[in-house]
Amino acid sequence: MTTRATPDAGNPVPNPAVAGPATGGSGGADGAVPWWRDAVCYEIYPRAFADSDGDGVGDLAGATARLEYLRTLGVDAVWITPFYPSPLADGGYDIADHTGVAPDLGGPADFVALVERAHALGIKVLVDLVPNHTSDLHPWFREAAAAEPGSRARERYVFRPGRGEHGELPPNDWQSAFGGPAWTRVDEPDGSPGEWYLHLHAPQQPDLNWRNGEVVADFERILKHWLDRGVDGFRVDVAHTLFKADGLPDAGPGQHQDIHRNHLMPYYDQEELHPLFRDWRALLDSHPAPAGAVAPGERVMVAEAGIFAPERLARYVSPGEMQQTFNFAFLEAPWDGAAMRDVVEESVTAMQAVGAPVTWVLSSHDAVRPVTRYGGGQAGERRARAAALLMLALPGAAYVYQGEELGLPQVELPDDRLRDPLWERSGHRERGRDGCRVPLPWEGDAAPYGFSTAAPEDCWFPQPTDWAGLTARAQEDDGDSMFALYRRALRLRRDHPASDAALKLDGPDSGEWFGFERGAGLRCVVNFGSEPLPLENDAEVLLSSAPLEGRTIPQDTTVWMIFKEYHQ
Ligand code: GLC
């Protein structure tokens, strides 16, 4: 057994930073590699990140004050999840004003200050664009609910008469992603039971009608608003659901549960998305940039699209559309060498066909924390470390969700603190996503660990009492910590830019281990199997997710190495 790919694995792979433009339609100015192709972007969920005013809720000024920490970590950009005015029926993804700032998070000046500070530190800023739905308290929806069937106000949303003799049945069989029907009936202005409106998520999140010109124009206004405030890009929420198939046909069984490789859902992946994304891209590429922001042609859009067929997903990042799309198949893959290898190979192949990088992701505000997902306890932590080094060696971009770099586990919160609509809508069968949205522990021995000056029970969510060893401060001082691993990996990644050449994975068919060349001489090997894997004599280990056993890579360990011939 060998960790070495081929006898000539030591041949230096051309470095795209010096070898010329990346392939595909998304090259940067002057043929330079665009910043986002290999960027590491850090997701901030602001209410759980850092609280500056002692009300127990994280806010924009708190985030600004902690940007220095992110520079130390070494990220290229931050993505801030919705900080807009919202009744919080879905953690801020129910927006009442897409160009405002929620009063508990600060004011417009706090956002400008955050962007300025980030840019001064060399960190780019992405914000969330949530085009599929508004809050039911958005002025448009209030107007629509009070208006007549067929009115202009109702045309901005998806209102339909019900089925059944008296319209008492929903217009079709579509289900909400949070459980229950995707339709809610309104009372007409005269008090009689009336039409139904569509909400693919909570009832407080009515879906917009993307075939309506006012909706299209309003989102252009929203994009320009944030571009004028210096943002460098947008993460586009549920980008695959904006258009619904003509006639709103029934979807059949397995909805939302069965999206893997199934692009036939009548509310997923419709053709009309692509011209819309091309229009947005043209807007991003042409709208003037204020001082400090990237040039118009360097702005980025990243799609959150729950599409699992790689060739369908690749369409979102084909030339002239978005630049990135999260690779959720990687996040959802079990800790298994064969499964991981398949996902990596399929994703890279599909994205290379359109000249786009893969956008790797291991966690988010919607997913169970990796440490817990991979088994919990020490085994889960060991695998999460190995997965992080795998992700960060792969060519492409990576998104890191706050607390991932601290190895935080999923938290089991008390029932009476749960906020996720999934909890109520599932009849208390699914606890939802709150367990990964617990405030970050920054320093100190007891909750709230520097997150806030509020009492622990008054914070956004209560933190566990055993997190003293997981605080950012404790980990910054510990060379073996998860934080230290991420920081070193991010630094080495920059020193060893990935090659744009085809990625070739090697290793046994069983998937017990696999390896690949990142480019510029760096080789990454992950050992999933129980047999220790011997290192080549001339391999010099740069970074390892767990201690080596002599000259072997133990189980559930990823190693980054170079070979002696690379030394110049
Ligand atoms: C996206 C968000 C998620 C939200 C949903 C509806 O999936 O990431 O948090 O619940 O969209 O907006």
Residues whose N, C-alpha, C, O or C-beta is under 5 A from the ligand:
A	BS01	GLC	D90 Y93 H201 D237 V238 D366
